Amino acid sequence: MTDMDPTVLEVETAPEYVEANRWRRLGEMIVLYVLSIGGAVAISGLLVAITGNSWIQMFKALLDGAFLAPGRWGDTLVIAAPMLLVALGMVVGVKAGFFNIGQEGQLLMGALAMAWVGTKLAGPGPLLLVLGLAMAFAAGGGYAGLAAIMRFRRGVPEVISTLLLVFIALQIVGYAVTTDWLLRDLDATGPSRAISSAALGEDTRLPVIRIFGNEFNIGILIGVILALIVAFALTRTVWGFRIRLLGHNPNVAQKIGVSATRTGSLALFLSGGFAGLAGAVMLTGGSSGFRLTTGFSQNIGWQGLLVALLAASRPLVAMPMAVLFAALRTGSGFLAATGVDRKIVDVVQALLLLALLVPPAIQFIRDRKKARARAAREA
Amino acid sequence: MGGVFDAIVNIFGSGTMYESAVRLGAFLAFAALGELVAEKAGTINISVEGSLLAGAFTGTVAYHYTGSTGLALLAGIAGGLVISWIQANMSHRLTADQFVVGLTANVLVAGIAGYFNGILDPVAKRAAFVQIPVLSSIPLIGPALFGQTWPTYLLYPLIPLTWWLLFRTRWGLEVRSVGENPQAADVSGIDVNKRRRQSIYYGGILAGLGGAFLVVGQVGSFDTGAVGGRGFIAIAAVYFGGWTLTGTLLGSLVFGFADAFRLALPVLGYSVNAQFLAAFPYVLTLLVMVAITKQMRQPAALSQPFIRGLR
């Protein structure tokens, strides 16, 4: 590599070469994406077909359930909101080079904080709502912060610690909603009193928007605004630069004076905070009837994490991806009529994820092969 | 607090505790042995969770249709191998991030197993208990180590085999070198990513076997939540052992004991908070990792991808 002819570099950066190459690359990328996504859809269809069901019916039911039937796209947006928030947190973490996969637990801790503020504190509703959302952010962030402390003080990889914390969070919530002095609903007439908190008051719920026969809460607006803020902060601020630098090359970051401990802890805190906020948005948006229950998280934390992976850690791409995953979820509600088990959407999601990993990787390898061949030719 | 102390004394005096600890620990040990090899080569293979579940599911299906425990174990191996093939080739041939691939693989297995479990509804049975003569009559540890279902005994030859592969063969030396210094290994003519892929296949085979063991050697039935994050506890066991073979086995046994302890408390009539009991193995795992990780020297290139010419 070191004794490479300088003219090779000149050829590669010559304007006409780059221009011609850009369009060809774009074309190749589109072909690769179409092939791999088509492959994923085909395999899903095949799985349905070999179990004796019609895959056309399935995709039609999914589309109906997610968007076309009356009132459905509002439901899709309601579910997309927490997924998007979780994904934004994941994006911040991944950009800094940290793989927090415990969003399910951080989301629960956020919902726990919101439930406590909403049902145990007295005060004007809207104030409690705002306070609760902030506390939820802090709770989720603090829970991820535990993983940050373990990582930076004791060298425990966050991939494992955040995940183990999920199983602990599940039990913490279980304990809270079955214990009288914590969150358990004290009203003996309440539904499933034994395992749930009291419902949030009318005025501590998120405002609801109604248009074209659909209704959804403002959670999705919060998500979109925060996505724009995250996108701006990551690409246009010093703070975002530090995070990306740390993620790209920790050695360089250290030499420039970006503290891995401080920047990394902040990134992990934010990543958990967004998940905590997602939990509060779910709770105040009406999930489980505005009550915290044992099965409250409903896998939204995992799915938000997958949304971030699907979006390849780009905050703006995360928006449509969150809607896509939410659509698969609401769409699966219509599958019962077609005889297809709704778990098929889990398979579709995973296959889509795998499919989207392939094209950039193939492109990367081809680029390197070409560069090597060119270098060999010139030498 | 006195009650808890009494409970500990009583439980550790009872033979059933050791038996269930070994049974639960053996399941972890299958996965942890394979994970050890993968980590020695430089991959934190989080798809071990997926391999376990895949092995458990394919094993159950094979048992359902053939009624043979041996075929169930073989099918488990095949299931685990398929997942590790995806993990290995996506992360060490196509250069996708190993955690992203691992997580995706886990989701894929959960989806496929859930979907087909609902359709096929396979049923399995636990294999027969086999008492090994003489050895099984040693008090306390005898029945625990030598009075288990026969698939448990598959673990015992795997221990020296893994040791021999890692520390007494050229392949093992190369595997360890690509986990320590892939650049140097590359320069001396070792195909770094090939060795890493092979180490992941080995992990997949063992995890698949472990998954099938869970069904036909331990529980006797399949459930989509059967593995429930214990693949990650197996990874923790490797950390616990400081990337040594004996340490990894010890870690599996310790976490097996934690699980057995949790199950034994209510049986012996001690009332302990249900949520605390359920969280106990995970809390213990975290505490152990906090206490121990820093003292251990991990493979220097652990979780770092190798792409020739890039650092």
Contacts between the chains, C-beta under 8 A, distances in Angstrom:
chain1	res1	chain2	res2	distance
A	1	B	309	6.4
A	47	B	112	7.9
A	47	B	115	7.1
A	51	B	119	5.5
A	99	B	99	4.8
A	101	B	99	7.5
A	101	B	103	6.4
A	150	B	286	7.4
A	150	B	289	7.4
A	150	B	290	5.6
A	154	B	289	7.6
A	154	B	290	4.9
A	154	B	291	7.9
A	154	B	293	5.8
A	154	B	294	5.2
A	155	B	293	4.6
A	155	B	294	4.5
A	156	B	239	7.9
A	156	B	286	7.7
A	156	B	289	4.7
A	156	B	290	6.0
A	156	B	293	5.0
A	157	B	44	6.9
A	157	B	303	7.4
A	159	B	44	6.5
A	159	B	46	6.5
A	159	B	99	5.9
A	160	B	232	5.9
A	160	B	235	5.8
A	160	B	236	6.1
A	160	B	239	7.5
A	160	B	289	7.1
A	161	B	286	6.2
A	161	B	289	6.9
A	163	B	229	7.0
A	163	B	232	5.3
A	164	B	229	7.6
A	164	B	232	6.5
A	164	B	233	7.8
A	164	B	236	7.4
A	164	B	282	4.8
A	164	B	285	5.7
A	164	B	286	5.2
A	165	B	282	7.9
A	165	B	286	7.3
A	166	B	229	7.7
A	167	B	229	5.7
A	167	B	278	7.9
A	167	B	279	6.6
A	167	B	282	4.4
A	168	B	279	4.9
A	168	B	282	5.3
A	168	B	283	6.1
A	168	B	286	7.6
A	170	B	278	8.0
A	170	B	279	7.9
A	171	B	275	4.1
A	171	B	276	7.2
A	171	B	278	5.2
A	171	B	279	3.9
A	172	B	275	7.4
A	172	B	279	7.6
A	174	B	274	7.9
A	174	B	275	4.7
A	174	B	278	7.7
A	175	B	273	7.1
A	175	B	275	4.2
A	175	B	276	7.6
A	178	B	275	7.7
A	302	B	107	7.5
A	305	B	103	7.3
A	306	B	103	7.7
A	306	B	104	7.7
A	306	B	107	6.5
A	309	B	100	5.3
A	309	B	103	7.0
A	309	B	104	7.0
A	341	B	115	5.6
A	341	B	118	4.6
A	341	B	119	6.6
A	343	B	111	6.4
A	343	B	114	4.2
A	343	B	115	4.4
A	343	B	118	6.2
A	344	B	111	7.8
A	344	B	115	5.5
A	345	B	111	8.0
A	346	B	107	6.9
A	346	B	110	6.4
A	346	B	111	3.2
A	346	B	114	6.2
A	346	B	115	7.1
A	347	B	108	7.0
A	347	B	111	3.9
A	347	B	112	5.6
A	347	B	115	5.6
A	348	B	111	7.9
A	349	B	107	6.7
A	349	B	111	7.0
A	350	B	104	6.0
A	350	B	107	4.3
A	350	B	108	3.6
A	350	B	110	8.0
A	350	B	111	5.1
A	350	B	112	7.9
A	351	B	108	7.0
A	353	B	104	4.6
A	353	B	107	7.0
A	353	B	108	8.0
A	354	B	86	7.4
A	354	B	90	7.4
A	354	B	104	5.6
A	354	B	108	6.8
A	357	B	90	6.2
A	357	B	94	7.4
A	357	B	96	4.6
A	357	B	100	6.7
A	357	B	101	6.7
A	357	B	104	7.0
A	358	B	90	7.8
A	358	B	94	6.6
A	358	B	96	7.9
A	360	B	96	8.0
A	361	B	90	7.4
A	361	B	94	3.7
A	361	B	95	5.4
A	361	B	96	5.0
A	362	B	94	6.7
A	364	B	95	6.0
A	365	B	94	6.9
A	365	B	95	6.9
A	368	B	307	7.9
A	368	B	309	7.9
